[in-house]
């Protein structure tokens, strides 16, 4: 490589790195490679060499600052969780009732799709759930890594204000009503625009799914498709016994057809194996939901 081409390569990489804000790692890798291989040596102008040093130093500084920010953020989250745990412990020691106490509530969100789905569809489902819950006064505080093959995703949401357990259930009931109204194209007197938009986004995302479950606290949304291609969809606020059974057997969410059958039977204590096929009829409280997408 002659001197002009060497300088051109360096200059291009340097400009790319500087214009990239925090910098394109590939650009910095190229700079380091050229210096390490001695391809630059004394061929470059001293002023250009100084710019190279500044760019590499800035890159190292950004990385250190990024690590520090991540550590500080992690420390804040740990402190918040510790404070919540101490408050909960004191509540129990004081003889308080957790269900009736007004506290910021943690609400788990779990999503399962039986088939392999694209990154875009995973994003759309997650965003729709996030949008719907934000309209109910909940915010996402934790996100666990995806499990691929089929898709299994978990989030933790938290109420922005202090609520009782029953008040959280009431808010999730509004989400159920918004989803049902959106799917059946019914008037939505009880749903605000944000709830309606979040519900519509979730229904639209599930249109591209054959079998899947979305659970948010006491709210369960299920879509299952039988061997004839007929689909059934249900949105239900779970009873206390249903929720208890589900929390003790979370793996059942990975069998949407079976979940739909159990909801239809109204008996979540059923343990017989299922072939994963959806029933011909949707569960109770979901009239006309078998019209298909």
DANORPE-V381184 format. One record per pair of residues at least 12 apart in sequence whose C-alpha atoms are under 6 Angstrom apart, sorted by the first residue. I is the first residue (numbers start at 0). J is the second residue. D is the distance in whole Angstrom. If there is no record, write none. Layout:
{{I:J:D} {I:J:D}}
This chain:
{{2:42:6} {12:26:5} {98:163:6} {98:164:5} {99:163:5} {100:163:6} {101:161:5} {101:162:5} {101:163:5} {102:161:4} {102:162:5} {103:158:5} {103:160:6} {103:161:4} {104:157:5} {104:158:5} {105:156:6} {105:157:4} {106:155:6} {106:156:5} {106:157:6} {106:216:5} {107:155:5} {107:215:6} {107:216:6} {108:153:6} {108:154:5} {108:155:6} {108:214:6} {108:215:4} {109:152:6} {109:153:5} {109:213:6} {109:214:5} {110:151:6} {110:152:5} {110:212:6} {110:213:5} {111:150:5} {111:151:5} {111:211:5} {111:212:5} {112:149:6} {112:150:5} {112:210:6} {112:211:4} {113:149:5} {113:210:6} {113:211:6} {114:149:5} {115:148:5} {115:149:5} {124:201:6} {124:204:6} {127:197:5} {127:200:5} {127:201:5} {130:197:5} {131:194:5} {131:197:4} {134:193:5} {134:194:6} {136:158:6} {136:159:6} {137:157:5} {137:158:4} {137:159:6} {138:156:5} {138:157:5} {139:156:4} {140:155:6} {140:156:6} {141:154:6} {141:155:5} {142:154:5} {175:234:6} {177:190:6} {177:195:6} {177:198:6} {178:198:5} {181:199:6} {206:292:6} {209:224:6} {210:222:5} {210:223:4} {210:255:6} {211:255:6} {212:255:6} {217:236:5} {217:237:5} {218:235:6} {218:236:5} {219:234:6} {219:235:5} {220:233:6} {220:234:4} {221:233:5} {223:255:6} {223:256:5} {223:277:5} {224:277:5} {225:276:5} {225:277:5} {230:291:6} {231:281:6} {231:289:5} {232:288:6} {233:285:6} {241:267:6} {256:275:4} {256:276:5} {256:277:4} {257:273:6} {257:275:6} {262:282:6} {263:282:4} {263:283:6}}
